[in-house]
Amino acid sequence: MFNDGRVQINPQTLKQLRRENCLSQEKLAQLCSQSKIAVSISTIKRAETGKYILYRSASNLAQIFKISTSQLIINSITEVEAV
């Protein structure tokens, strides 16, 4: 995690969760909005392209899919070992 609270989530996991729930990126953003959860379509797109997003957004996405946040976030130790 960066000092500014940003994390990287596993793009494949997010895409798989969306597909399993028959949700496009837009539909997921609408579902978040309807659920009073702040995750925009641009955040979803950033997450699915492997860019860093706010921890709060990752937590909100996990909440929508009823999974733990740790199931979405890429482990920072794994990232260091991969380098």
KELOKE-215345 format. One record per atom (N, C-alpha, C, O): residue number from 1; residue in one letter; atom name; z, x, y. Coordinates in pm, 1 decimal. Layout:
<pts>
(pt NUM A CA (Z X Y)) ...
</pts>
This chain:
<pts>
(pt 1 M N (0.0 84.2 -117.2)) (pt 1 M CA (0.0 0.0 0.0)) (pt 1 M C (0.0 88.7 123.4)) (pt 1 M O (72.3 188.1 129.7)) (pt 2 F N (-81.1 52.3 220.8)) (pt 2 F CA (-81.7 123.5 347.2)) (pt 2 F C (41.6 85.9 427.5)) (pt 2 F O (104.9 -16.1 400.1)) (pt 3 N N (75.8 166.8 525.7)) (pt 3 N CA (190.6 137.8 610.7)) (pt 3 N C (173.4 8.4 689.1)) (pt 3 N O (272.6 -52.4 729.3)) (pt 4 D N (50.2 -34.6 711.4)) (pt 4 D CA (27.7 -157.5 787.6)) (pt 4 D C (30.6 -282.2 699.0)) (pt 4 D O (-4.7 -391.2 744.2)) (pt 5 G N (72.6 -266.6 573.0)) (pt 5 G CA (88.6 -381.6 485.1)) (pt 5 G C (-37.6 -426.3 414.8)) (pt 5 G O (-44.6 -538.9 365.5)) (pt 6 R N (-137.3 -340.1 409.4)) (pt 6 R CA (-262.8 -376.2 343.0)) (pt 6 R C (-263.1 -324.4 199.9)) (pt 6 R O (-211.1 -216.8 170.5)) (pt 7 V N (-322.5 -403.2 112.5)) (pt 7 V CA (-333.1 -368.0 -29.3)) (pt 7 V C (-476.0 -393.1 -75.6)) (pt 7 V O (-553.5 -462.8 -10.1)) (pt 8 Q N (-508.2 -335.2 -188.7)) (pt 8 Q CA (-638.9 -359.1 -248.6)) (pt 8 Q C (-616.8 -440.2 -375.2)) (pt 8 Q O (-535.3 -404.0 -460.0)) (pt 9 I N (-690.0 -549.8 -387.0)) (pt 9 I CA (-677.8 -628.7 -508.6)) (pt 9 I C (-798.5 -602.1 -597.7)) (pt 9 I O (-901.4 -552.3 -551.9)) (pt 10 N N (-784.6 -635.6 -723.5)) (pt 10 N CA (-892.5 -613.8 -818.8)) (pt 10 N C (-1001.7 -718.3 -794.4)) (pt 10 N O (-979.3 -836.7 -819.4)) (pt 11 P N (-1119.1 -677.1 -746.3)) (pt 11 P CA (-1225.2 -773.1 -715.7)) (pt 11 P C (-1268.9 -855.1 -837.5)) (pt 11 P O (-1295.9 -974.6 -826.0)) (pt 12 Q N (-1275.5 -790.5 -953.5)) (pt 12 Q CA (-1319.4 -860.8 -1074.2)) (pt 12 Q C (-1220.1 -969.7 -1112.9)) (pt 12 Q O (-1259.9 -1077.5 -1157.0)) (pt 13 T N (-1091.8 -942.2 -1096.5)) (pt 13 T CA (-989.1 -1041.5 -1129.1)) (pt 13 T C (-1003.3 -1163.4 -1038.8)) (pt 13 T O (-998.5 -1277.0 -1085.9)) (pt 14 L N (-1020.8 -1139.8 -909.4)) (pt 14 L CA (-1035.1 -1251.4 -816.0)) (pt 14 L C (-1160.4 -1332.6 -846.9)) (pt 14 L O (-1155.7 -1455.7 -848.4)) (pt 15 K N (-1271.6 -1265.2 -871.5)) (pt 15 K CA (-1395.5 -1336.4 -905.1)) (pt 15 K C (-1379.5 -1418.4 -1032.8)) (pt 15 K O (-1425.1 -1532.4 -1040.9)) (pt 16 Q N (-1314.2 -1358.9 -1132.2)) (pt 16 Q CA (-1293.7 -1428.7 -1258.7)) (pt 16 Q C (-1206.8 -1553.3 -1238.3)) (pt 16 Q O (-1237.3 -1659.5 -1292.6)) (pt 17 L N (-1100.6 -1541.0 -1161.6)) (pt 17 L CA (-1014.0 -1655.3 -1134.2)) (pt 17 L C (-1090.4 -1765.9 -1061.9)) (pt 17 L O (-1073.7 -1884.1 -1092.1)) (pt 18 R N (-1174.1 -1726.4 -966.6)) (pt 18 R CA (-1255.4 -1826.0 -895.4)) (pt 18 R C (-1347.9 -1898.5 -992.0)) (pt 18 R O (-1356.8 -2021.2 -990.8)) (pt 19 R N (-1416.5 -1821.3 -1075.6)) (pt 19 R CA (-1512.7 -1880.6 -1169.6)) (pt 19 R C (-1443.9 -1971.6 -1270.8)) (pt 19 R O (-1494.5 -2079.4 -1302.3)) (pt 20 E N (-1329.2 -1928.5 -1321.4)) (pt 20 E CA (-1254.7 -2010.4 -1417.4)) (pt 20 E C (-1213.2 -2144.1 -1356.9)) (pt 20 E O (-1198.1 -2243.5 -1427.9)) (pt 21 N N (-1195.0 -2145.2 -1224.5)) (pt 21 N CA (-1154.2 -2266.2 -1154.7)) (pt 21 N C (-1272.3 -2334.9 -1083.8)) (pt 21 N O (-1253.7 -2426.3 -1003.6)) (pt 22 C N (-1394.0 -2288.2 -1115.6)) (pt 22 C CA (-1517.2 -2346.4 -1058.1)) (pt 22 C C (-1512.6 -2351.7 -905.3)) (pt 22 C O (-1543.0 -2454.4 -844.7)) (pt 23 L N (-1474.1 -2239.7 -844.3)) (pt 23 L CA (-1462.3 -2232.0 -699.1)) (pt 23 L C (-1556.7 -2126.9 -642.4)) (pt 23 L O (-1558.8 -2012.8 -688.6)) (pt 24 S N (-1633.5 -2165.3 -543.6)) (pt 24 S CA (-1709.4 -2067.4 -466.2)) (pt 24 S C (-1611.4 -2003.0 -367.8)) (pt 24 S O (-1497.5 -2048.0 -355.2)) (pt 25 Q N (-1654.5 -1899.5 -299.2)) (pt 25 Q CA (-1568.4 -1838.2 -198.2)) (pt 25 Q C (-1531.8 -1941.8 -91.7)) (pt 25 Q O (-1417.1 -1948.7 -47.5)) (pt 26 E N (-1629.8 -2021.7 -51.3)) (pt 26 E CA (-1607.1 -2123.6 51.1)) (pt 26 E C (-1508.3 -2229.6 2.4)) (pt 26 E O (-1418.2 -2269.3 76.3)) (pt 27 K N (-1525.0 -2274.9 -120.6)) (pt 27 K CA (-1435.0 -2377.1 -176.4)) (pt 27 K C (-1292.7 -2322.6 -188.8)) (pt 27 K O (-1196.1 -2395.2 -165.5)) (pt 28 L N (-1279.7 -2195.2 -225.2)) (pt 28 L CA (-1147.7 -2133.7 -233.8)) (pt 28 L C (-1082.5 -2131.0 -95.9)) (pt 28 L O (-964.4 -2162.8 -82.4)) (pt 29 A N (-1157.8 -2093.8 5.0)) (pt 29 A CA (-1104.7 -2091.7 141.9)) (pt 29 A C (-1063.6 -2232.8 185.2)) (pt 29 A O (-961.4 -2249.7 251.7)) (pt 30 Q N (-1142.2 -2333.4 148.2)) (pt 30 Q CA (-1107.3 -2471.9 181.5)) (pt 30 Q C (-980.0 -2515.5 109.3)) (pt 30 Q O (-894.3 -2582.1 167.4)) (pt 31 L N (-968.4 -2477.2 -18.2)) (pt 31 L CA (-848.8 -2509.8 -95.0)) (pt 31 L C (-725.0 -2445.9 -31.7)) (pt 31 L O (-619.4 -2508.6 -22.8)) (pt 32 C N (-738.8 -2322.2 11.4)) (pt 32 C CA (-627.7 -2254.6 79.2)) (pt 32 C C (-588.3 -2330.5 205.1)) (pt 32 C O (-470.1 -2353.4 230.8)) (pt 33 S N (-687.7 -2368.8 282.5)) (pt 33 S CA (-662.2 -2442.0 406.4)) (pt 33 S C (-593.2 -2575.3 378.8)) (pt 33 S O (-497.1 -2611.2 447.0)) (pt 34 Q N (-641.8 -2647.9 279.8)) (pt 34 Q CA (-582.4 -2777.2 243.9)) (pt 34 Q C (-439.2 -2760.9 194.7)) (pt 34 Q O (-356.1 -2849.9 212.7)) (pt 35 S N (-411.1 -2647.7 133.0)) (pt 35 S CA (-277.5 -2619.7 80.5)) (pt 35 S C (-186.8 -2556.1 185.1)) (pt 35 S O (-74.6 -2515.4 154.7)) (pt 36 K N (-235.8 -2547.7 308.2)) (pt 36 K CA (-160.7 -2486.5 418.7)) (pt 36 K C (-130.3 -2339.4 391.3)) (pt 36 K O (-24.9 -2288.0 428.5)) (pt 37 I N (-225.1 -2273.1 325.4)) (pt 37 I CA (-212.5 -2130.9 294.1)) (pt 37 I C (-320.0 -2056.8 373.6)) (pt 37 I O (-438.1 -2091.0 367.7)) (pt 38 A N (-277.6 -1956.3 447.0)) (pt 38 A CA (-367.4 -1885.9 537.9)) (pt 38 A C (-445.6 -1776.0 467.6)) (pt 38 A O (-399.9 -1662.0 458.6)) (pt 39 V N (-565.2 -1811.5 417.2)) (pt 39 V CA (-658.9 -1713.4 362.5)) (pt 39 V C (-798.5 -1759.7 403.7)) (pt 39 V O (-843.4 -1867.2 363.9)) (pt 40 S N (-865.8 -1678.9 482.7)) (pt 40 S CA (-998.4 -1716.4 531.7)) (pt 40 S C (-1107.4 -1671.6 434.4)) (pt 40 S O (-1084.1 -1589.2 346.0)) (pt 41 I N (-1225.2 -1727.0 452.7)) (pt 41 I CA (-1338.9 -1687.7 369.3)) (pt 41 I C (-1371.2 -1539.6 391.5)) (pt 41 I O (-1412.7 -1471.0 298.0)) (pt 42 S N (-1352.9 -1490.5 512.6)) (pt 42 S CA (-1381.6 -1348.0 537.2)) (pt 42 S C (-1283.0 -1259.2 461.5)) (pt 42 S O (-1320.1 -1151.4 414.9)) (pt 43 T N (-1159.5 -1302.9 449.0)) (pt 43 T CA (-1061.1 -1227.7 369.9)) (pt 43 T C (-1100.4 -1226.8 223.1)) (pt 43 T O (-1090.2 -1124.0 156.2)) (pt 44 I N (-1145.2 -1340.8 173.0)) (pt 44 I CA (-1188.3 -1350.3 33.4)) (pt 44 I C (-1306.8 -1257.8 9.0)) (pt 44 I O (-1311.3 -1187.8 -92.2)) (pt 45 K N (-1401.8 -1257.1 100.2)) (pt 45 K CA (-1519.0 -1169.1 86.8)) (pt 45 K C (-1477.9 -1022.2 89.2)) (pt 45 K O (-1528.6 -941.8 10.9)) (pt 46 R N (-1385.0 -987.0 180.2)) (pt 46 R CA (-1338.0 -848.2 185.6)) (pt 46 R C (-1270.3 -809.7 54.8)) (pt 46 R O (-1294.2 -701.5 1.3)) (pt 47 A N (-1186.9 -897.5 4.2)) (pt 47 A CA (-1114.6 -870.0 -120.0)) (pt 47 A C (-1210.8 -850.6 -236.5)) (pt 47 A O (-1191.1 -762.8 -320.5)) (pt 48 E N (-1315.0 -933.3 -240.9)) (pt 48 E CA (-1410.2 -925.1 -352.7)) (pt 48 E C (-1506.3 -808.0 -342.2)) (pt 48 E O (-1579.7 -779.9 -436.9)) (pt 49 T N (-1507.1 -740.1 -230.0)) (pt 49 T CA (-1589.2 -620.0 -216.7)) (pt 49 T C (-1502.8 -494.4 -223.8)) (pt 49 T O (-1550.4 -384.3 -196.3)) (pt 50 G N (-1374.3 -511.3 -261.1)) (pt 50 G CA (-1286.5 -397.1 -281.0)) (pt 50 G C (-1222.6 -342.8 -155.7)) (pt 50 G O (-1163.0 -235.1 -158.3)) (pt 51 K N (-1233.8 -415.9 -44.9)) (pt 51 K CA (-1170.8 -370.3 78.8)) (pt 51 K C (-1025.5 -413.8 81.3)) (pt 51 K O (-985.7 -506.2 10.3)) (pt 52 Y N (-947.6 -346.9 162.9)) (pt 52 Y CA (-805.2 -375.9 174.0)) (pt 52 Y C (-783.0 -504.8 252.4)) (pt 52 Y O (-853.0 -533.1 349.6)) (pt 53 I N (-683.4 -582.9 207.8)) (pt 53 I CA (-644.3 -705.5 277.0)) (pt 53 I C (-492.7 -702.0 295.6)) (pt 53 I O (-424.5 -620.5 233.3)) (pt 54 L N (-440.7 -788.1 379.0)) (pt 54 L CA (-297.1 -794.6 400.4)) (pt 54 L C (-225.4 -836.8 272.7)) (pt 54 L O (-274.8 -919.9 196.4)) (pt 55 Y N (-109.4 -778.6 251.2)) (pt 55 Y CA (-29.2 -815.4 134.8)) (pt 55 Y C (-3.8 -965.9 134.4)) (pt 55 Y O (-7.9 -1029.7 29.2)) (pt 56 R N (22.1 -1021.8 250.9)) (pt 56 R CA (46.6 -1165.7 263.6)) (pt 56 R C (-71.7 -1246.3 210.0)) (pt 56 R O (-51.9 -1347.8 143.3)) (pt 57 S N (-193.4 -1202.4 238.3)) (pt 57 S CA (-312.8 -1271.9 189.0)) (pt 57 S C (-323.0 -1261.2 37.5)) (pt 57 S O (-358.1 -1358.4 -29.5)) (pt 58 A N (-292.5 -1143.6 -16.7)) (pt 58 A CA (-294.2 -1126.3 -162.3)) (pt 58 A C (-190.3 -1216.5 -227.4)) (pt 58 A O (-216.2 -1277.9 -331.0)) (pt 59 S N (-74.1 -1224.1 -166.8)) (pt 59 S CA (32.0 -1310.5 -217.3)) (pt 59 S C (-9.6 -1457.2 -211.6)) (pt 59 S O (18.3 -1533.7 -303.9)) (pt 60 N N (-75.5 -1495.4 -104.4)) (pt 60 N CA (-123.0 -1633.7 -89.9)) (pt 60 N C (-228.9 -1667.1 -194.9)) (pt 60 N O (-227.6 -1776.6 -251.2)) (pt 61 L N (-319.3 -1574.9 -221.2)) (pt 61 L CA (-420.5 -1597.5 -324.4)) (pt 61 L C (-355.0 -1612.2 -461.6)) (pt 61 L O (-393.5 -1698.5 -540.5)) (pt 62 A N (-256.8 -1528.3 -489.1)) (pt 62 A CA (-185.2 -1538.0 -616.4)) (pt 62 A C (-117.3 -1673.8 -628.8)) (pt 62 A O (-115.1 -1733.9 -736.3)) (pt 63 Q N (-63.0 -1720.5 -519.3)) (pt 63 Q CA (3.2 -1851.1 -518.7)) (pt 63 Q C (-96.3 -1963.0 -552.8)) (pt 63 Q O (-63.5 -2054.0 -628.9)) (pt 64 I N (-215.2 -1956.3 -497.6)) (pt 64 I CA (-318.0 -2057.5 -525.1)) (pt 64 I C (-350.7 -2061.2 -673.9)) (pt 64 I O (-366.7 -2168.6 -732.0)) (pt 65 F N (-360.5 -1943.2 -735.3)) (pt 65 F CA (-397.8 -1936.1 -877.4)) (pt 65 F C (-277.1 -1939.5 -971.2)) (pt 65 F O (-291.6 -1930.5 -1093.1)) (pt 66 K N (-157.8 -1952.6 -912.6)) (pt 66 K CA (-34.0 -1961.7 -991.0)) (pt 66 K C (-13.0 -1839.2 -1082.3)) (pt 66 K O (19.7 -1851.2 -1200.3)) (pt 67 I N (-33.2 -1723.1 -1022.5)) (pt 67 I CA (-8.6 -1596.6 -1091.8)) (pt 67 I C (77.7 -1509.8 -1001.1)) (pt 67 I O (97.6 -1542.1 -884.0)) (pt 68 S N (128.8 -1400.2 -1055.1)) (pt 68 S CA (207.9 -1309.8 -970.9)) (pt 68 S C (114.5 -1223.4 -886.2)) (pt 68 S O (1.3 -1194.9 -925.2)) (pt 69 T N (163.2 -1183.5 -772.8)) (pt 69 T CA (84.6 -1097.8 -683.5)) (pt 69 T C (47.4 -967.2 -752.8)) (pt 69 T O (-61.8 -914.4 -731.4)) (pt 70 S N (137.3 -915.1 -835.4)) (pt 70 S CA (110.7 -788.1 -903.7)) (pt 70 S C (-8.3 -798.0 -999.5)) (pt 70 S O (-68.5 -696.0 -1033.0)) (pt 71 Q N (-42.7 -918.5 -1043.8)) (pt 71 Q CA (-159.2 -935.2 -1130.8)) (pt 71 Q C (-290.8 -918.6 -1054.3)) (pt 71 Q O (-395.4 -896.0 -1115.3)) (pt 72 L N (-286.2 -929.5 -922.7)) (pt 72 L CA (-405.4 -913.6 -839.0)) (pt 72 L C (-418.3 -773.5 -780.2)) (pt 72 L O (-528.7 -720.5 -768.2)) (pt 73 I N (-305.3 -714.3 -743.8)) (pt 73 I CA (-308.0 -587.7 -670.4)) (pt 73 I C (-340.5 -471.0 -763.4)) (pt 73 I O (-287.5 -460.1 -874.0)) (pt 74 I N (-428.4 -385.4 -715.4)) (pt 74 I CA (-459.3 -261.6 -787.0)) (pt 74 I C (-343.2 -166.1 -767.9)) (pt 74 I O (-300.1 -141.5 -655.2)) (pt 75 N N (-293.0 -112.6 -876.8)) (pt 75 N CA (-178.6 -23.3 -874.3)) (pt 75 N C (-213.6 104.4 -799.2)) (pt 75 N O (-311.1 171.8 -832.3)) (pt 76 S N (-134.7 137.3 -699.0)) (pt 76 S CA (-164.0 255.8 -618.3)) (pt 76 S C (-154.0 384.5 -699.9)) (pt 76 S O (-221.1 482.4 -667.2)) (pt 77 I N (-71.8 387.3 -805.5)) (pt 77 I CA (-62.9 506.8 -889.9)) (pt 77 I C (-195.1 527.6 -962.7)) (pt 77 I O (-242.1 640.6 -975.5)) (pt 78 T N (-255.1 419.1 -1010.1)) (pt 78 T CA (-384.9 426.0 -1078.5)) (pt 78 T C (-490.4 480.1 -983.4)) (pt 78 T O (-574.3 561.1 -1022.9)) (pt 79 E N (-486.6 435.1 -857.1)) (pt 79 E CA (-583.3 482.5 -759.1)) (pt 79 E C (-571.9 633.2 -740.1)) (pt 79 E O (-673.4 702.6 -734.2)) (pt 80 V N (-450.5 683.9 -730.6)) (pt 80 V CA (-429.8 827.2 -710.0)) (pt 80 V C (-479.2 905.2 -830.5)) (pt 80 V O (-543.6 1008.9 -814.8)) (pt 81 E N (-449.9 856.4 -951.2)) (pt 81 E CA (-493.3 926.0 -1073.0)) (pt 81 E C (-644.5 927.0 -1084.3)) (pt 81 E O (-701.2 1021.2 -1139.7)) (pt 82 A N (-711.6 823.7 -1032.5)) (pt 82 A CA (-856.9 814.0 -1042.5)) (pt 82 A C (-926.1 914.6 -950.5)) (pt 82 A O (-1041.8 949.7 -973.4)) (pt 83 V N (-856.7 960.9 -847.2)) (pt 83 V CA (-914.2 1053.4 -750.8)) (pt 83 V C (-912.1 1191.0 -799.4)) (pt 83 V O (-957.2 1281.8 -729.6)) 
</pts>
